[in-house]
Amino acid sequence: MTFRVLRSAAIIALLMFSATPSQPAMAADMNKVIRDVFPAGETGFDPVAGNDLYSGTIIQAIFDTLYTYDYLARPSKIVPLAAESLPQITDNGKTYTIKLKKGILFNDDPAFGGKKRELTADDVIYSLKRLADPKIRSPWVFLVEGKFVGLDEEIAAAKKSGKFNYDSKLPGLEAVDKYTLRFRLKDTDYNLPYVLAHEPTGIVAREVIEKYSESDGRTMANPVGSGPYKLAQWVRSSKIVLEANPNYRGFTWDFVPQDAADQKLVAQMKGKKMPQVGRIEVSIIEEDQARWLAFQNRELDIMNMEGPLAPQAIADGKLKPELTAKGIRLDRIVDPEISFTYWNLQDPVVGGLTKEKIALRRAMAMSYDVAQDINVIRNGQAVQANYPIPPGVVGHVPDWKSGIKYDPAGANALLDRFGYKKGPEGWRTTPDGKPLVVTLFSRPDSLGRQQDELWKKSLDSIGIRMDVHKDKFAELLKLEKQCKVMSRPAAWIADYPDGDNFMQLLYGPNTGASNFGCAKIPEYDALYARTAKMPPGPERDKLYQEMTRIAEAYAPWRLTISRYRNQLIQARVEGYKKHPILHAQWQYLDVAPPK
Amino acid sequence: MAPTMLGVVLLVFLLFNWVGGDPAYVLAGKISNQEQIDNIRRQLGVDQPYYVQLGIFIKQILTADFGASWSTNESVSHILVTRLGPSLTVLIPLLILVTFIAVGLALAVAYVRGSLTDRMVMIVCTVGLSISILVYIIVFQYVFAYKLGWFPVQGWGNDFWENLIKYASLPILIGLTVSIAPNLRLYRTFVLDEINQDYVRTARAKGVGENRIMWIHVLRNASIPIITNLMAELPGLLLGSFLIERFFSIPGIGREVILAVERSDFPVIKAITVYVAFATIITNLLADLMYKAVDPRVQLK
């Protein structure tokens, strides 16, 4: 009798154990603390609503996405995170089947009624639908809009009714079972895994959102995810403290070195259970001096030396010896971004695809000395951007010889040839004899003023009179969307590390969205439409190169620079290597306990 | 009071709509279309006619409910409540110290007016006045916090005493250095105005001690302009400390104002402006009451 009772109890216990996800043993040491810094305030930690780098960094540490990036692989390589493996892609890139890891737990929260809460396929669908909810007005809606079968119709219905129906079954977003997802796309798209690695697609639990959501459906102050860290304290725009999530499944540090520099890092970290660091303290320090002194005073462990600060620590691309002597290290990468000055192709003065307009834009592009931009404006903390796809992004061509080079003499000759004659005061007129004045739109800050001056100097050198229109950023964006900006210096940083994210900047149908200069170049557009349906590879790269040559010929922009990111790291931090796309890297690091 | 507040409301409303920019274009994100921007404008209420927006603004003042920040969704009342504490932790001790030190020194130098000490103090004050607060912050932070290690370079904790003693000390020291010089010069003039009055000569003739003359007779009569100055400074100090708050990472109200302006966060700007205007009116009223307390001749009507 006793044996039978015991056996029954054992069976019940076993069943319960197998039915409830187990509590993982936490590797993180709560005495290990990393002190990081943001130079600007965050806004909040709802994955679909966070719209700045700093909120995104915290979101990435708290929430799981389906995919992430290999910590050491360069160029960036997609690897599974909440997904069990890479997606199974069928139907010519239109259907994705994704298996989830089993036993992933959300951090504990009263919304779960005291029970452990496992992450399931329904949570992923719910999280993706939130991006499309018009009430939430997510700045990331472009990641899903026009992509999944049935979603656009659901958005339209929500706009009409004022309420998004999260319970509707959409053919494009299907939870096949608790751990299997099937996405059906309206069109071929091989970039979907990048979207699913982007923090706006961080996976949330519906109960949490419904418990804490604010009037507009956002949940900025109560992030509950299944990632390595949880929010422990938040003094808005001042201090953010994260602590290791006790429910996190953990992982073993086992990344493959890419070069000799990685070997030391691998030797330090290989085989460790992660995350090691139990507590992350992020201070928001807006002032450069305060940040720099705090770092030197060892009040901070990691810090990015931006352009104006960089000469304090870096000379000739290397860390100054006095800092090296203190054990401080420099980790330097070129950011996955491009800066450029565009001309509005719909503008009556500089726009159009006629030969004399092309000549005008090419001449202006040739008058601009990028070396001066790098040395004077950027304090040497940038490299020249020759190709529209920056380093670290799939499709980049390192040794690309651009067709646009600094050549003021050639620019003057080009203008002379196409009838832009110089008047008695040395200023050129249009071929039909009207005064030629180019207006540069810029922001009223120090960078804007420096750019105005360099462009003025450049255009003066080829006899083109330049005006400056100063306006607030919001107003510039407004004018830009209406194609009313003649020319403006702008920049684009990768949302995901694929060339498509950059080549789409000149795609005609993106006018009013990300095509700032309202470019409509038929040859370019035709090729882009083809590349958008192709997987990454040599065939697509070849088309990107053709498109780049077309852009150089029509000169809708002058590519200028890509900035360096200079991360300084204190000696006590182990395992640090700046990833070009990942913002939150604390889960890959270890640190000596404070003395 | 009501006409002053109405003037403030109209001015803030006009200024924001004139120079503030349309926040919807920034909030819409990197890739957005006109439909999304229109949706945001509708939700924020900036698509309404100006008179409707102004009506909403007045209603918000009457109900003391300014809604939530456009960029962070945090309720404006929560922003004010949480940011006020750190600002006051620095400002109240600063104000008390500045007042006592400046008044004490003013009495002392006025007593020895025309002497070398008086002239030296005035020269130091003039030099001190001519230097921007930014220079004081940069130099003091570098020397006292970084080089000498007497204070942390920046930071703010959770405990009041830790904040007051550890983190607020250097900001208060900077505040003192910046504020004592102008206040001392001003208060010295107030004291000098009194020191030559007949009642001082009479008191001396009656054999009253110099300390009593200065601290009781002169100070009491010089108090009215001192109170006026002190009360007029109060609301401005709250916002004017934004540089100190930014450099020392103090999560106060001045820093919040700058952040709100950078983000075109109109609900926060509206609330803070209205409350500061209100505080100005209240402190003026308090000053009137204090005049009566220090000088019974003053009649309140």
Contacts between the chains, C-beta under 8 A, distances in Angstrom:
chain1	res1	chain2	res2	distance
A	41	B	259	5.8
A	43	B	71	5.2
A	43	B	72	4.8
A	44	B	72	5.3
A	44	B	73	6.1
A	44	B	74	7.8
A	49	B	73	7.7
A	51	B	27	7.2
A	51	B	29	5.5
A	134	B	39	5.9
A	137	B	27	7.5
A	137	B	28	7.9
A	137	B	36	7.0
A	137	B	39	5.7
A	137	B	40	5.2
A	137	B	43	6.2
A	138	B	29	7.8
A	139	B	27	6.8
A	139	B	28	6.0
A	139	B	29	2.5
A	139	B	30	7.2
A	139	B	32	6.8
A	140	B	29	6.4
A	141	B	32	8.0
A	141	B	36	6.5
A	142	B	29	7.6
A	142	B	31	4.3
A	142	B	32	7.2
A	214	B	68	7.1
A	214	B	73	5.1
A	215	B	68	7.3
A	216	B	43	6.5
A	216	B	73	7.0
A	218	B	73	5.5
A	220	B	72	6.2
A	220	B	73	4.7
A	220	B	74	7.4
A	221	B	73	7.7
A	221	B	74	7.3
A	233	B	158	7.9
A	235	B	82	7.8
A	235	B	156	7.2
A	235	B	251	5.2
A	236	B	72	6.8
A	236	B	74	6.3
A	236	B	79	7.8
A	236	B	82	7.4
A	236	B	251	7.2
A	237	B	251	6.7
A	237	B	255	7.3
A	237	B	256	7.4
A	237	B	259	5.9
A	238	B	156	6.2
A	238	B	249	6.2
A	238	B	250	7.8
A	238	B	251	3.6
A	239	B	156	6.8
A	239	B	249	7.9
A	239	B	251	7.5
A	283	B	154	7.1
A	283	B	155	6.9
A	283	B	249	5.9
A	284	B	249	6.8
A	285	B	154	5.9
A	285	B	249	5.2
A	286	B	246	5.1
A	286	B	255	8.0
A	287	B	246	5.4
A	287	B	247	4.9
A	289	B	138	5.9
A	289	B	141	6.7
A	289	B	142	7.4
A	289	B	247	7.2
A	290	B	141	6.7
A	290	B	153	6.3
A	290	B	154	4.9
A	290	B	246	7.8
A	290	B	247	5.0
A	290	B	248	7.0
A	290	B	249	6.8
A	293	B	141	6.3
A	293	B	142	6.6
A	293	B	145	6.7
A	293	B	146	4.4
A	293	B	153	4.5
A	293	B	154	7.9
A	294	B	153	4.4
A	294	B	154	5.4
A	294	B	155	8.0
A	296	B	146	6.7
A	297	B	145	7.4
A	297	B	146	5.7
A	297	B	149	7.6
A	297	B	152	7.8
A	297	B	153	5.1
A	299	B	152	6.6
A	299	B	153	5.9
A	299	B	154	7.2
A	299	B	155	7.0
A	472	B	19	7.5
A	472	B	20	7.9
A	472	B	21	4.0
A	472	B	264	7.8
A	473	B	21	7.2
A	473	B	26	6.5
A	474	B	21	3.4
A	474	B	22	5.2
A	474	B	23	6.1
A	474	B	24	7.9
A	474	B	25	4.8
A	474	B	26	5.1
A	474	B	264	6.0
A	475	B	21	5.1
A	475	B	22	7.1
A	475	B	25	7.8
A	477	B	25	3.9
A	477	B	26	6.7
A	478	B	22	5.8
A	478	B	25	4.9
A	481	B	25	7.2
A	481	B	34	6.6
A	481	B	37	7.4
A	495	B	30	7.3
A	510	B	31	7.8
A	512	B	33	6.0
A	512	B	34	6.4
A	513	B	31	5.0
A	513	B	32	6.4
A	513	B	33	5.5
A	514	B	30	6.8
A	514	B	31	4.7
